C-alpha cells in the first residue's frame, strides 16, 4: 500500500454504528480495514465497498481475545508495510442483563467488562505502536458512562471505565513524539441491531424503540441516527480536530443535559 494513502481500522465495523463509521471514513478518503467477529457480514461489507471503488479489507477477530488482538497488530503492520494507521476506531460494545449492579450475575458482569473495557484496552495496545504521526484513536462510549440508573449496571460501569482509560491514553499518547489524539464519541439512544437485541425480551407494544412517548426524555425529541455518530467520528479523525484530545463528544440529542427520571 502507498504511504500517501490514509489508512483506518474499525473494530466492530460489521454492522450498526460501526458500519456507519466505516462508510463515513471511506467517503472521507480513507482506505479501511474492517475488524469484527461477524466474519461473513464483515467480508460482505468490504466487498461492497470495493465494488464501489473504495479500498477495503476485512479481518475476523474477537476484541476480547488477547492472542487475537496481539496477532491483529502484527497482521496490520505487515499489510500496511510501514505505513502508519491514521485512524483507529473501536465500535465494539455489548449489553447483557438489564439489572442493577448488585443484581447482575458475576458471569454477566465479567462478560460485559471483558468486552467493553478489557477488549478496548487490548485493541488500544495492538494498534498504538502502528499509528502514524498525528493519528486519531476514537472509542465509542455512551451517555451511560456518566448517567447512573436502575438497569444495565455492568454496561454503565464498563463505559465509565472506558471513559477514564481514554483520558489516560490521551495524556500518554500526547507525550509520544507522534502526538496521537484519543477521544470518545458517546451516543445516546440509537436504533441499532444491538439496541434491539437487548430490548427484544421486553414486552409491550409498540416496541420501545418505536414508542414516541419515550422521546420525552430526549430534548431534541428524536433518536440519533448511526450516520450522525459516524459524522462525529469522521470529524475527530480529520485535521479539523487536530487540537482535540482526551474529550468526549456526546451525540445524544441532549440526553445528558439533565437527569432523566428513573
Secondary structure, 3 states (H helix, E strand, C coil): CCCCCEEEEEECCCCHHHHHHHHHHHHCCEEEEEEECCHHHHHHHHHHHHHCCCCEEEEECCCCCHHHHHHHHHHHHHHHCCCCEEEEEECCCCCCCCCCCCCCCHHHHHHHHHHHHHHHHHHHHHHHCCEEEEEEEEEECCHHHCCCCCCCHHHHHHHHHHHHHHHHHHHHHHCCCCCCEEEEEEECCECCHHHHHHHCCCCCCCCHHHCHHHHHHCCCCCCECHHHHHHHHHHHCCHHHCCCCCCEEEECCCHHHCCCCC
